[in-house]
């Protein structure tokens, strides 16, 4: 299992797919990195040499892709800013409700969590 930017990427998968395990590297960026470095797209991640691994890390830092800790920190700070200024999106994040205008009377279970039954409690 090769290690890139503090992440163990799966060695049995093709390079393009194993690069996606790095937070902030999606399909397009992974394909661009493989094409830029002129790596064989059918090569598995275990077959990468130390030199090639260093080239991949250099390509990510050279293009100034925000990945892993920096990207997570940036997203968290954006959410904190929205919550601090009490804007609509910040309030929705704070309450754990959908942020982008989805309906909530039905659906929205992913964001709201499991159903909680609210009913009458009768004395026995």
Rosetta blueprint (number, residue, H / E / L):
1 X L
2 X L
3 X E
4 X E
5 X L
6 X L
7 X E
8 X E
9 X L
10 X L
11 X L
12 X L
13 X L
14 X E
15 X H
16 X H
17 X H
18 X H
19 X H
20 X H
21 X H
22 X L
23 X L
24 X L
25 X L
26 X L
27 X H
28 X H
29 X H
30 X H
31 X H
32 X H
33 X H
34 X H
35 X H
36 X H
37 X L
38 X L
39 X L
40 X L
41 X L
42 X L
43 X L
44 X E
45 X H
46 X H
47 X H
48 X L
49 X L
50 X H
51 X H
52 X H
53 X H
54 X H
55 X H
56 X H
57 X H
58 X H
59 X H
60 X H
61 X H
62 X H
63 X L
64 X L
65 X L
66 X L
67 X L
68 X H
69 X H
70 X H
71 X H
72 X H
73 X H
74 X H
75 X H
76 X H
77 X H
78 X H
79 X H
80 X H
81 X H
82 X H
83 X H
84 X H
85 X L
86 X L
87 X L
88 X H
89 X H
90 X H
91 X H
92 X H
93 X H
94 X H
95 X H
96 X L
97 X L
98 X L
99 X L
100 X L
101 X L
102 X L
103 X L
104 X L
105 X L
106 X L
107 X L
108 X L
109 X H
110 X H
111 X H
112 X H
113 X L
114 X L
115 X L
116 X L
117 X L
118 X L
119 X L
120 X L
121 X L
122 X L
123 X L
124 X L
